Amino acid sequence: MIALGGALGAIARYQLAAMIQARVPVGFPWGTFVVNVTGCLVMGVATTLLTDRLVHPNWRFLIPIGFIGAYTTFSTFELETFRAVTDGAWLVGGLNVAGSVLAGYVALWVGVALTRLI
């Protein structure tokens, strides 16, 4: 289940990040940003479903560990921030860190809140 989730998460990450990055201006890593924020949203939904409701135990491995583990790209986020800062684009690096942390937290919170309403 973990491997299946990981394969699906990796494919989803690549497709979404590539699609977004091809459509937005260069200079800010929007693809990685959107992947990480949506990953937080899905993690909020998944963990709420898995802890607040009766869900088959296999889903506990498939979604949070497999899919989200492969889908989110924290190491890529760090590399893009590092490159921005070392290239002198401190504002881009700072916005990437602050925006990712804030938007990720809000997305996780929204995922939990919406799932509890369903």
C-alpha positions in Angstrom: 0.0 0.0 0.0 2.9 2.4 0.8 4.5 1.7 -2.6 1.3 2.2 -4.5 0.6 5.5 -2.6 4.2 6.6 -3.2 4.0 5.9 -7.0 0.7 7.8 -7.3 2.0 10.7 -5.1 5.2 11.0 -7.2 3.3 11.1 -10.4 0.8 13.6 -9.1 3.6 15.8 -7.8 5.5 15.8 -11.1 2.4 16.5 -13.2 1.0 19.3 -11.0 4.4 21.1 -10.5 5.3 20.9 -14.2 1.9 22.1 -15.2 2.0 25.1 -12.9 5.6 26.0 -13.5 4.9 26.1 -17.3 2.1 28.6 -16.8 3.5 31.1 -14.4 6.4 33.6 -14.5 9.9 32.4 -13.7 11.4 33.7 -10.5 9.3 32.1 -7.8 8.9 28.3 -7.4 5.2 28.2 -7.8 5.0 24.5 -8.7 6.7 23.4 -5.5 4.7 25.9 -3.5 1.4 24.7 -4.7 2.4 21.0 -4.3 3.4 21.6 -0.7 0.3 23.6 0.2 -2.1 21.1 -1.5 -0.1 18.3 0.2 -0.9 19.9 3.6 -4.5 20.2 2.6 -4.7 16.5 1.7 -2.8 15.5 4.9 -5.4 17.4 6.9 -8.2 15.6 5.2 -6.5 12.2 5.3 -5.4 12.3 9.0 -8.9 13.5 10.1 -10.6 10.7 8.2 -8.1 8.2 9.6 -8.4 9.4 13.2 -12.0 10.6 13.5 -13.7 8.0 11.4 -13.6 4.3 10.8 -11.4 3.8 7.8 -9.8 0.5 6.7 -6.2 0.3 8.2 -4.7 0.0 4.7 -5.7 3.6 3.9 -3.5 4.7 6.9 -0.5 3.5 4.9 -1.6 4.4 1.4 -2.5 8.1 1.9 -0.4 9.8 4.5 2.8 7.7 4.3 2.8 6.6 0.7 0.9 9.3 -1.3 1.7 12.4 0.8 5.3 11.2 1.5 6.0 11.1 -2.2 3.8 14.0 -3.2 5.2 16.8 -1.0 8.5 18.2 -1.8 10.1 19.7 1.2 13.6 19.0 0.1 12.9 20.7 -3.3 11.4 23.6 -1.4 14.6 23.9 0.6 16.8 23.7 -2.5 14.8 26.3 -4.3 15.0 28.6 -1.3 18.8 28.0 -1.0 19.3 28.8 -4.7 17.2 32.0 -4.5 19.2 33.2 -1.5 22.6 32.3 -2.9 21.7 34.0 -6.1 20.9 37.2 -4.1 17.1 36.9 -4.4 16.6 37.2 -0.7 13.0 38.5 -1.1 12.0 35.5 -3.2 13.7 33.1 -0.7 12.0 34.8 2.3 8.6 34.9 0.6 9.0 31.2 -0.3 9.7 30.2 3.3 7.1 32.5 4.9 4.5 31.8 2.3 5.0 28.0 2.4 4.8 27.8 6.1 1.8 30.0 6.5 -0.1 28.7 3.5 0.7 25.1 4.5 -0.6 25.6 8.0 -3.8 27.2 6.7 -4.3 24.5 4.2 -3.9 21.8 6.8 -6.3 23.6 9.1 -8.9 23.9 6.3 -8.5 20.2 5.4 -9.2 19.2 9.0 -12.1 21.7 9.5 -13.8 20.8 6.2 -13.5 17.1 6.7 -15.0 17.4 10.2 -18.0 19.1 8.6 -18.7 16.3 6.2 
